[in-house]
Amino acid sequence: MAVDLDELMPRKPKAETVLGQDLSAMSVHELEARIAALEEEIVRTRDALRSRSTTKSAADAFFKR
């Protein structure tokens, strides 16, 4: 059985952004990184919303709602 070397490497835990989290202990760098992560998530969420809207419009047109 072959061993995948990537599985042996320790994985970095993904920093989780928690809404309502206490920000008082965060550094400027951490706060800037948090803002960037939240902005990326907003873009990703808007893309998903647009996709759902397009799919819904197509379904509505098909079923003539």
mmCIF file of the N, C-alpha and C atoms, coordinates in Angstrom:
data_MODEL
# 
_entry.id   MODEL 
# 
loop_
_atom_site.group_PDB 
_atom_site.id 
_atom_site.type_symbol 
_atom_site.label_atom_id 
_atom_site.label_alt_id 
_atom_site.label_comp_id 
_atom_site.label_asym_id 
_atom_site.label_entity_id 
_atom_site.label_seq_id 
_atom_site.pdbx_PDB_ins_code 
_atom_site.Cartn_x 
_atom_site.Cartn_y 
_atom_site.Cartn_z 
_atom_site.occupancy 
_atom_site.B_iso_or_equiv 
_atom_site.pdbx_formal_charge 
_atom_site.auth_seq_id 
_atom_site.auth_comp_id 
_atom_site.auth_asym_id 
_atom_site.auth_atom_id 
_atom_site.pdbx_PDB_model_num 
ATOM 1   N N  . MET A 1 1  ? 0.846   -1.171 0.000   1.00 0.00 ? 1  MET A N  1 
ATOM 2   C CA . MET A 1 1  ? 0.000   0.000  0.000   1.00 0.00 ? 1  MET A CA 1 
ATOM 3   C C  . MET A 1 1  ? 0.895   1.239  0.000   1.00 0.00 ? 1  MET A C  1 
ATOM 4   N N  . ALA A 1 2  ? 0.624   2.165  -0.915  1.00 0.00 ? 2  ALA A N  1 
ATOM 5   C CA . ALA A 1 2  ? 1.426   3.378  -1.036  1.00 0.00 ? 2  ALA A CA 1 
ATOM 6   C C  . ALA A 1 2  ? 1.012   4.399  0.024   1.00 0.00 ? 2  ALA A C  1 
ATOM 7   N N  . VAL A 1 3  ? 2.001   5.129  0.507   1.00 0.00 ? 3  VAL A N  1 
ATOM 8   C CA . VAL A 1 3  ? 1.741   6.157  1.513   1.00 0.00 ? 3  VAL A CA 1 
ATOM 9   C C  . VAL A 1 3  ? 1.800   7.518  0.825   1.00 0.00 ? 3  VAL A C  1 
ATOM 10  N N  . ASP A 1 4  ? 0.772   8.295  1.020   1.00 0.00 ? 4  ASP A N  1 
ATOM 11  C CA . ASP A 1 4  ? 0.733   9.646  0.477   1.00 0.00 ? 4  ASP A CA 1 
ATOM 12  C C  . ASP A 1 4  ? 1.468   10.567 1.445   1.00 0.00 ? 4  ASP A C  1 
ATOM 13  N N  . LEU A 1 5  ? 2.561   11.177 0.974   1.00 0.00 ? 5  LEU A N  1 
ATOM 14  C CA . LEU A 1 5  ? 3.380   12.015 1.843   1.00 0.00 ? 5  LEU A CA 1 
ATOM 15  C C  . LEU A 1 5  ? 2.620   13.242 2.347   1.00 0.00 ? 5  LEU A C  1 
ATOM 16  N N  . ASP A 1 6  ? 1.637   13.728 1.566   1.00 0.00 ? 6  ASP A N  1 
ATOM 17  C CA . ASP A 1 6  ? 0.853   14.881 2.004   1.00 0.00 ? 6  ASP A CA 1 
ATOM 18  C C  . ASP A 1 6  ? 0.038   14.562 3.257   1.00 0.00 ? 6  ASP A C  1 
ATOM 19  N N  . GLU A 1 7  ? -0.343  13.315 3.410   1.00 0.00 ? 7  GLU A N  1 
ATOM 20  C CA . GLU A 1 7  ? -1.112  12.927 4.582   1.00 0.00 ? 7  GLU A CA 1 
ATOM 21  C C  . GLU A 1 7  ? -0.263  12.925 5.847   1.00 0.00 ? 7  GLU A C  1 
ATOM 22  N N  . LEU A 1 8  ? 1.058   12.814 5.694   1.00 0.00 ? 8  LEU A N  1 
ATOM 23  C CA . LEU A 1 8  ? 1.949   12.799 6.838   1.00 0.00 ? 8  LEU A CA 1 
ATOM 24  C C  . LEU A 1 8  ? 2.266   14.206 7.353   1.00 0.00 ? 8  LEU A C  1 
ATOM 25  N N  . MET A 1 9  ? 2.067   15.204 6.492   1.00 0.00 ? 9  MET A N  1 
ATOM 26  C CA . MET A 1 9  ? 2.370   16.583 6.870   1.00 0.00 ? 9  MET A CA 1 
ATOM 27  C C  . MET A 1 9  ? 1.274   17.117 7.789   1.00 0.00 ? 9  MET A C  1 
ATOM 28  N N  . PRO A 1 10 ? 1.667   17.843 8.835   1.00 0.00 ? 10 PRO A N  1 
ATOM 29  C CA . PRO A 1 10 ? 0.638   18.419 9.707   1.00 0.00 ? 10 PRO A CA 1 
ATOM 30  C C  . PRO A 1 10 ? -0.175  19.461 8.944   1.00 0.00 ? 10 PRO A C  1 
ATOM 31  N N  . ARG A 1 11 ? -1.459  19.466 9.176   1.00 0.00 ? 11 ARG A N  1 
ATOM 32  C CA . ARG A 1 11 ? -2.337  20.421 8.504   1.00 0.00 ? 11 ARG A CA 1 
ATOM 33  C C  . ARG A 1 11 ? -2.484  21.665 9.367   1.00 0.00 ? 11 ARG A C  1 
ATOM 34  N N  . LYS A 1 12 ? -2.467  22.798 8.689   1.00 0.00 ? 12 LYS A N  1 
ATOM 35  C CA . LYS A 1 12 ? -2.680  24.054 9.396   1.00 0.00 ? 12 LYS A CA 1 
ATOM 36  C C  . LYS A 1 12 ? -4.180  24.201 9.633   1.00 0.00 ? 12 LYS A C  1 
ATOM 37  N N  . PRO A 1 13 ? -4.567  24.495 10.848  1.00 0.00 ? 13 PRO A N  1 
ATOM 38  C CA . PRO A 1 13 ? -5.997  24.707 11.077  1.00 0.00 ? 13 PRO A CA 1 
ATOM 39  C C  . PRO A 1 13 ? -6.440  25.976 10.366  1.00 0.00 ? 13 PRO A C  1 
ATOM 40  N N  . LYS A 1 14 ? -7.581  25.898 9.717   1.00 0.00 ? 14 LYS A N  1 
ATOM 41  C CA . LYS A 1 14 ? -8.114  27.055 9.015   1.00 0.00 ? 14 LYS A CA 1 
ATOM 42  C C  . LYS A 1 14 ? -8.707  28.010 10.047  1.00 0.00 ? 14 LYS A C  1 
ATOM 43  N N  . ALA A 1 15 ? -8.261  29.249 9.973   1.00 0.00 ? 15 ALA A N  1 
ATOM 44  C CA . ALA A 1 15 ? -8.788  30.247 10.911  1.00 0.00 ? 15 ALA A CA 1 
ATOM 45  C C  . ALA A 1 15 ? -10.262 30.451 10.601  1.00 0.00 ? 15 ALA A C  1 
ATOM 46  N N  . GLU A 1 16 ? -11.066 30.332 11.620  1.00 0.00 ? 16 GLU A N  1 
ATOM 47  C CA . GLU A 1 16 ? -12.501 30.469 11.441  1.00 0.00 ? 16 GLU A CA 1 
ATOM 48  C C  . GLU A 1 16 ? -12.935 31.861 11.866  1.00 0.00 ? 16 GLU A C  1 
ATOM 49  N N  . THR A 1 17 ? -13.707 32.502 11.014  1.00 0.00 ? 17 THR A N  1 
ATOM 50  C CA . THR A 1 17 ? -14.247 33.804 11.339  1.00 0.00 ? 17 THR A CA 1 
ATOM 51  C C  . THR A 1 17 ? -15.606 33.591 11.969  1.00 0.00 ? 17 THR A C  1 
ATOM 52  N N  . VAL A 1 18 ? -15.729 34.033 13.199  1.00 0.00 ? 18 VAL A N  1 
ATOM 53  C CA . VAL A 1 18 ? -16.976 33.863 13.939  1.00 0.00 ? 18 VAL A CA 1 
ATOM 54  C C  . VAL A 1 18 ? -17.648 35.217 14.071  1.00 0.00 ? 18 VAL A C  1 
ATOM 55  N N  . LEU A 1 19 ? -18.903 35.288 13.631  1.00 0.00 ? 19 LEU A N  1 
ATOM 56  C CA . LEU A 1 19 ? -19.641 36.533 13.766  1.00 0.00 ? 19 LEU A CA 1 
ATOM 57  C C  . LEU A 1 19 ? -19.895 36.806 15.244  1.00 0.00 ? 19 LEU A C  1 
ATOM 58  N N  . GLY A 1 20 ? -19.720 38.054 15.648  1.00 0.00 ? 20 GLY A N  1 
ATOM 59  C CA . GLY A 1 20 ? -19.925 38.434 17.033  1.00 0.00 ? 20 GLY A CA 1 
ATOM 60  C C  . GLY A 1 20 ? -18.741 38.147 17.937  1.00 0.00 ? 20 GLY A C  1 
ATOM 61  N N  . GLN A 1 21 ? -17.648 37.671 17.351  1.00 0.00 ? 21 GLN A N  1 
ATOM 62  C CA . GLN A 1 21 ? -16.443 37.337 18.113  1.00 0.00 ? 21 GLN A CA 1 
ATOM 63  C C  . GLN A 1 21 ? -15.861 38.592 18.765  1.00 0.00 ? 21 GLN A C  1 
ATOM 64  N N  . ASP A 1 22 ? -15.271 38.435 19.939  1.00 0.00 ? 22 ASP A N  1 
ATOM 65  C CA . ASP A 1 22 ? -14.622 39.548 20.627  1.00 0.00 ? 22 ASP A CA 1 
ATOM 66  C C  . ASP A 1 22 ? -13.406 39.986 19.817  1.00 0.00 ? 22 ASP A C  1 
ATOM 67  N N  . LEU A 1 23 ? -13.392 41.239 19.422  1.00 0.00 ? 23 LEU A N  1 
ATOM 68  C CA . LEU A 1 23 ? -12.310 41.762 18.584  1.00 0.00 ? 23 LEU A CA 1 
ATOM 69  C C  . LEU A 1 23 ? -11.241 42.499 19.378  1.00 0.00 ? 23 LEU A C  1 
ATOM 70  N N  . SER A 1 24 ? -11.466 42.689 20.655  1.00 0.00 ? 24 SER A N  1 
ATOM 71  C CA . SER A 1 24 ? -10.562 43.518 21.455  1.00 0.00 ? 24 SER A CA 1 
ATOM 72  C C  . SER A 1 24 ? -9.152  42.932 21.583  1.00 0.00 ? 24 SER A C  1 
ATOM 73  N N  . ALA A 1 25 ? -9.000  41.634 21.491  1.00 0.00 ? 25 ALA A N  1 
ATOM 74  C CA . ALA A 1 25 ? -7.689  41.013 21.648  1.00 0.00 ? 25 ALA A CA 1 
ATOM 75  C C  . ALA A 1 25 ? -6.954  40.833 20.318  1.00 0.00 ? 25 ALA A C  1 
ATOM 76  N N  . MET A 1 26 ? -7.568  41.243 19.210  1.00 0.00 ? 26 MET A N  1 
ATOM 77  C CA . MET A 1 26 ? -6.960  41.050 17.883  1.00 0.00 ? 26 MET A CA 1 
ATOM 78  C C  . MET A 1 26 ? -6.046  42.211 17.526  1.00 0.00 ? 26 MET A C  1 
ATOM 79  N N  . SER A 1 27 ? -4.967  41.871 16.827  1.00 0.00 ? 27 SER A N  1 
ATOM 80  C CA . SER A 1 27 ? -4.033  42.895 16.364  1.00 0.00 ? 27 SER A CA 1 
ATOM 81  C C  . SER A 1 27 ? -4.587  43.548 15.097  1.00 0.00 ? 27 SER A C  1 
ATOM 82  N N  . VAL A 1 28 ? -3.943  44.631 14.686  1.00 0.00 ? 28 VAL A N  1 
ATOM 83  C CA . VAL A 1 28 ? -4.339  45.319 13.458  1.00 0.00 ? 28 VAL A CA 1 
ATOM 84  C C  . VAL A 1 28 ? -4.245  44.353 12.280  1.00 0.00 ? 28 VAL A C  1 
ATOM 85  N N  . HIS A 1 29 ? -3.175  43.591 12.218  1.00 0.00 ? 29 HIS A N  1 
ATOM 86  C CA . HIS A 1 29 ? -2.984  42.625 11.137  1.00 0.00 ? 29 HIS A CA 1 
ATOM 87  C C  . HIS A 1 29 ? -4.109  41.583 11.128  1.00 0.00 ? 29 HIS A C  1 
ATOM 88  N N  . GLU A 1 30 ? -4.457  41.082 12.298  1.00 0.00 ? 30 GLU A N  1 
ATOM 89  C CA . GLU A 1 30 ? -5.535  40.086 12.391  1.00 0.00 ? 30 GLU A CA 1 
ATOM 90  C C  . GLU A 1 30 ? -6.878  40.685 11.986  1.00 0.00 ? 30 GLU A C  1 
ATOM 91  N N  . LEU A 1 31 ? -7.114  41.928 12.372  1.00 0.00 ? 31 LEU A N  1 
ATOM 92  C CA . LEU A 1 31 ? -8.369  42.583 11.998  1.00 0.00 ? 31 LEU A CA 1 
ATOM 93  C C  . LEU A 1 31 ? -8.443  42.826 10.493  1.00 0.00 ? 31 LEU A C  1 
ATOM 94  N N  . GLU A 1 32 ? -7.316  43.226 9.900   1.00 0.00 ? 32 GLU A N  1 
ATOM 95  C CA . GLU A 1 32 ? -7.287  43.420 8.441   1.00 0.00 ? 32 GLU A CA 1 
ATOM 96  C C  . GLU A 1 32 ? -7.510  42.107 7.708   1.00 0.00 ? 32 GLU A C  1 
ATOM 97  N N  . ALA A 1 33 ? -6.910  41.034 8.219   1.00 0.00 ? 33 ALA A N  1 
ATOM 98  C CA . ALA A 1 33 ? -7.106  39.711 7.614   1.00 0.00 ? 33 ALA A CA 1 
ATOM 99  C C  . ALA A 1 33 ? -8.553  39.270 7.760   1.00 0.00 ? 33 ALA A C  1 
ATOM 100 N N  . ARG A 1 34 ? -9.153  39.593 8.891   1.00 0.00 ? 34 ARG A N  1 
ATOM 101 C CA . ARG A 1 34 ? -10.559 39.247 9.126   1.00 0.00 ? 34 ARG A CA 1 
ATOM 102 C C  . ARG A 1 34 ? -11.456 39.983 8.137   1.00 0.00 ? 34 ARG A C  1 
ATOM 103 N N  . ILE A 1 35 ? -11.200 41.265 7.932   1.00 0.00 ? 35 ILE A N  1 
ATOM 104 C CA . ILE A 1 35 ? -11.983 42.055 6.978   1.00 0.00 ? 35 ILE A CA 1 
ATOM 105 C C  . ILE A 1 35 ? -11.849 41.469 5.578   1.00 0.00 ? 35 ILE A C  1 
ATOM 106 N N  . ALA A 1 36 ? -10.627 41.131 5.186   1.00 0.00 ? 36 ALA A N  1 
ATOM 107 C CA . ALA A 1 36 ? -10.406 40.548 3.858   1.00 0.00 ? 36 ALA A CA 1 
ATOM 108 C C  . ALA A 1 36 ? -11.171 39.235 3.706   1.00 0.00 ? 36 ALA A C  1 
ATOM 109 N N  . ALA A 1 37 ? -11.138 38.393 4.732   1.00 0.00 ? 37 ALA A N  1 
ATOM 110 C CA . ALA A 1 37 ? -11.842 37.105 4.675   1.00 0.00 ? 37 ALA A CA 1 
ATOM 111 C C  . ALA A 1 37 ? -13.347 37.330 4.585   1.00 0.00 ? 37 ALA A C  1 
ATOM 112 N N  . LEU A 1 38 ? -13.861 38.286 5.341   1.00 0.00 ? 38 LEU A N  1 
ATOM 113 C CA . LEU A 1 38 ? -15.295 38.576 5.296   1.00 0.00 ? 38 LEU A CA 1 
ATOM 114 C C  . LEU A 1 38 ? -15.707 39.140 3.937   1.00 0.00 ? 38 LEU A C  1 
ATOM 115 N N  . GLU A 1 39 ? -14.870 40.006 3.359   1.00 0.00 ? 39 GLU A N  1 
ATOM 116 C CA . GLU A 1 39 ? -15.170 40.554 2.034   1.00 0.00 ? 39 GLU A CA 1 
ATOM 117 C C  . GLU A 1 39 ? -15.175 39.457 0.975   1.00 0.00 ? 39 GLU A C  1 
ATOM 118 N N  . GLU A 1 40 ? -14.237 38.517 1.073   1.00 0.00 ? 40 GLU A N  1 
ATOM 119 C CA . GLU A 1 40 ? -14.216 37.382 0.145   1.00 0.00 ? 40 GLU A CA 1 
ATOM 120 C C  . GLU A 1 40 ? -15.474 36.537 0.303   1.00 0.00 ? 40 GLU A C  1 
ATOM 121 N N  . GLU A 1 41 ? -15.909 36.361 1.526   1.00 0.00 ? 41 GLU A N  1 
ATOM 122 C CA . GLU A 1 41 ? -17.114 35.571 1.784   1.00 0.00 ? 41 GLU A CA 1 
ATOM 123 C C  . GLU A 1 41 ? -18.357 36.285 1.257   1.00 0.00 ? 41 GLU A C  1 
ATOM 124 N N  . ILE A 1 42 ? -18.378 37.610 1.349   1.00 0.00 ? 42 ILE A N  1 
ATOM 125 C CA . ILE A 1 42 ? -19.496 38.374 0.801   1.00 0.00 ? 42 ILE A CA 1 
ATOM 126 C C  . ILE A 1 42 ? -19.564 38.187 -0.706  1.00 0.00 ? 42 ILE A C  1 
ATOM 127 N N  . VAL A 1 43 ? -18.434 38.271 -1.382  1.00 0.00 ? 43 VAL A N  1 
ATOM 128 C CA . VAL A 1 43 ? -18.396 38.072 -2.832  1.00 0.00 ? 43 VAL A CA 1 
ATOM 129 C C  . VAL A 1 43 ? -18.860 36.662 -3.180  1.00 0.00 ? 43 VAL A C  1 
ATOM 130 N N  . ARG A 1 44 ? -18.396 35.677 -2.458  1.00 0.00 ? 44 ARG A N  1 
ATOM 131 C CA . ARG A 1 44 ? -18.775 34.289 -2.709  1.00 0.00 ? 44 ARG A CA 1 
ATOM 132 C C  . ARG A 1 44 ? -20.271 34.088 -2.489  1.00 0.00 ? 44 ARG A C  1 
ATOM 133 N N  . THR A 1 45 ? -20.805 34.705 -1.445  1.00 0.00 ? 45 THR A N  1 
ATOM 134 C CA . THR A 1 45 ? -22.232 34.594 -1.144  1.00 0.00 ? 45 THR A CA 1 
ATOM 135 C C  . THR A 1 45 ? -23.073 35.288 -2.204  1.00 0.00 ? 45 THR A C  1 
ATOM 136 N N  . ARG A 1 46 ? -22.644 36.459 -2.654  1.00 0.00 ? 46 ARG A N  1 
ATOM 137 C CA . ARG A 1 46 ? -23.377 37.169 -3.710  1.00 0.00 ? 46 ARG A CA 1 
ATOM 138 C C  . ARG A 1 46 ? -23.373 36.378 -5.013  1.00 0.00 ? 46 ARG A C  1 
ATOM 139 N N  . ASP A 1 47 ? -22.240 35.734 -5.330  1.00 0.00 ? 47 ASP A N  1 
ATOM 140 C CA . ASP A 1 47 ? -22.175 34.888 -6.526  1.00 0.00 ? 47 ASP A CA 1 
ATOM 141 C C  . ASP A 1 47 ? -23.164 33.727 -6.428  1.00 0.00 ? 47 ASP A C  1 
ATOM 142 N N  . ALA A 1 48 ? -23.236 33.108 -5.249  1.00 0.00 ? 48 ALA A N  1 
ATOM 143 C CA . ALA A 1 48 ? -24.176 32.000 -5.044  1.00 0.00 ? 48 ALA A CA 1 
ATOM 144 C C  . ALA A 1 48 ? -25.611 32.496 -5.156  1.00 0.00 ? 48 ALA A C  1 
ATOM 145 N N  . LEU A 1 49 ? -25.889 33.669 -4.630  1.00 0.00 ? 49 LEU A N  1 
ATOM 146 C CA . LEU A 1 49 ? -27.227 34.239 -4.706  1.00 0.00 ? 49 LEU A CA 1 
ATOM 147 C C  . LEU A 1 49 ? -27.610 34.528 -6.157  1.00 0.00 ? 49 LEU A C  1 
ATOM 148 N N  . ARG A 1 50 ? -26.682 35.091 -6.918  1.00 0.00 ? 50 ARG A N  1 
ATOM 149 C CA . ARG A 1 50 ? -26.923 35.356 -8.335  1.00 0.00 ? 50 ARG A CA 1 
ATOM 150 C C  . ARG A 1 50 ? -27.205 34.064 -9.088  1.00 0.00 ? 50 ARG A C  1 
ATOM 151 N N  . SER A 1 51 ? -26.437 33.037 -8.786  1.00 0.00 ? 51 SER A N  1 
ATOM 152 C CA . SER A 1 51 ? -26.621 31.744 -9.429  1.00 0.00 ? 51 SER A CA 1 
ATOM 153 C C  . SER A 1 51 ? -27.998 31.173 -9.117  1.00 0.00 ? 51 SER A C  1 
ATOM 154 N N  . ARG A 1 52 ? -28.412 31.257 -7.848  1.00 0.00 ? 52 ARG A N  1 
ATOM 155 C CA . ARG A 1 52 ? -29.735 30.746 -7.457  1.00 0.00 ? 52 ARG A CA 1 
ATOM 156 C C  . ARG A 1 52 ? -30.835 31.537 -8.152  1.00 0.00 ? 52 ARG A C  1 
ATOM 157 N N  . SER A 1 53 ? -30.644 32.847 -8.249  1.00 0.00 ? 53 SER A N  1 
ATOM 158 C CA . SER A 1 53 ? -31.632 33.709 -8.888  1.00 0.00 ? 53 SER A CA 1 
ATOM 159 C C  . SER A 1 53 ? -31.777 33.360 -10.368 1.00 0.00 ? 53 SER A C  1 
ATOM 160 N N  . THR A 1 54 ? -30.648 33.120 -11.027 1.00 0.00 ? 54 THR A N  1 
ATOM 161 C CA . THR A 1 54 ? -30.670 32.738 -12.443 1.00 0.00 ? 54 THR A CA 1 
ATOM 162 C C  . THR A 1 54 ? -31.394 31.412 -12.628 1.00 0.00 ? 54 THR A C  1 
ATOM 163 N N  . THR A 1 55 ? -31.096 30.456 -11.768 1.00 0.00 ? 55 THR A N  1 
ATOM 164 C CA . THR A 1 55 ? -31.745 29.149 -11.844 1.00 0.00 ? 55 THR A CA 1 
ATOM 165 C C  . THR A 1 55 ? -33.240 29.280 -11.597 1.00 0.00 ? 55 THR A C  1 
ATOM 166 N N  . LYS A 1 56 ? -33.625 30.092 -10.621 1.00 0.00 ? 56 LYS A N  1 
ATOM 167 C CA . LYS A 1 56 ? -35.041 30.284 -10.308 1.00 0.00 ? 56 LYS A CA 1 
ATOM 168 C C  . LYS A 1 56 ? -35.759 30.961 -11.469 1.00 0.00 ? 56 LYS A C  1 
ATOM 169 N N  . SER A 1 57 ? -35.135 31.946 -12.076 1.00 0.00 ? 57 SER A N  1 
ATOM 170 C CA . SER A 1 57 ? -35.740 32.638 -13.222 1.00 0.00 ? 57 SER A CA 1 
ATOM 171 C C  . SER A 1 57 ? -35.959 31.678 -14.381 1.00 0.00 ? 57 SER A C  1 
ATOM 172 N N  . ALA A 1 58 ? -34.977 30.817 -14.619 1.00 0.00 ? 58 ALA A N  1 
ATOM 173 C CA . ALA A 1 58 ? -35.116 29.833 -15.699 1.00 0.00 ? 58 ALA A CA 1 
ATOM 174 C C  . ALA A 1 58 ? -36.250 28.858 -15.401 1.00 0.00 ? 58 ALA A C  1 
ATOM 175 N N  . ALA A 1 59 ? -36.351 28.421 -14.151 1.00 0.00 ? 59 ALA A N  1 
ATOM 176 C CA . ALA A 1 59 ? -37.422 27.514 -13.774 1.00 0.00 ? 59 ALA A CA 1 
ATOM 177 C C  . ALA A 1 59 ? -38.779 28.201 -13.888 1.00 0.00 ? 59 ALA A C  1 
ATOM 178 N N  . ASP A 1 60 ? -38.855 29.443 -13.436 1.00 0.00 ? 60 ASP A N  1 
ATOM 179 C CA . ASP A 1 60 ? -40.112 30.187 -13.528 1.00 0.00 ? 60 ASP A CA 1 
ATOM 180 C C  . ASP A 1 60 ? -40.533 30.351 -14.983 1.00 0.00 ? 60 ASP A C  1 
ATOM 181 N N  . ALA A 1 61 ? -39.585 30.647 -15.868 1.00 0.00 ? 61 ALA A N  1 
ATOM 182 C CA . ALA A 1 61 ? -39.892 30.799 -17.284 1.00 0.00 ? 61 ALA A CA 1 
ATOM 183 C C  . ALA A 1 61 ? -40.354 29.477 -17.880 1.00 0.00 ? 61 ALA A C  1 
ATOM 184 N N  . PHE A 1 62 ? -39.717 28.398 -17.485 1.00 0.00 ? 62 PHE A N  1 
ATOM 185 C CA . PHE A 1 62 ? -40.078 27.080 -17.997 1.00 0.00 ? 62 PHE A CA 1 
ATOM 186 C C  . PHE A 1 62 ? -41.497 26.693 -17.579 1.00 0.00 ? 62 PHE A C  1 
ATOM 187 N N  . PHE A 1 63 ? -41.814 26.962 -16.303 1.00 0.00 ? 63 PHE A N  1 
ATOM 188 C CA . PHE A 1 63 ? -43.128 26.590 -15.784 1.00 0.00 ? 63 PHE A CA 1 
ATOM 189 C C  . PHE A 1 63 ? -44.140 27.738 -15.910 1.00 0.00 ? 63 PHE A C  1 
ATOM 190 N N  . LYS A 1 64 ? -43.709 28.848 -16.542 1.00 0.00 ? 64 LYS A N  1 
ATOM 191 C CA . LYS A 1 64 ? -44.566 30.011 -16.812 1.00 0.00 ? 64 LYS A CA 1 
ATOM 192 C C  . LYS A 1 64 ? -45.299 30.506 -15.583 1.00 0.00 ? 64 LYS A C  1 
ATOM 193 N N  . ARG A 1 65 ? -44.544 30.779 -14.548 1.00 0.00 ? 65 ARG A N  1 
ATOM 194 C CA . ARG A 1 65 ? -45.135 31.298 -13.305 1.00 0.00 ? 65 ARG A CA 1 
ATOM 195 C C  . ARG A 1 65 ? -45.394 32.761 -13.435 1.00 0.00 ? 65 ARG A C  1 
# 
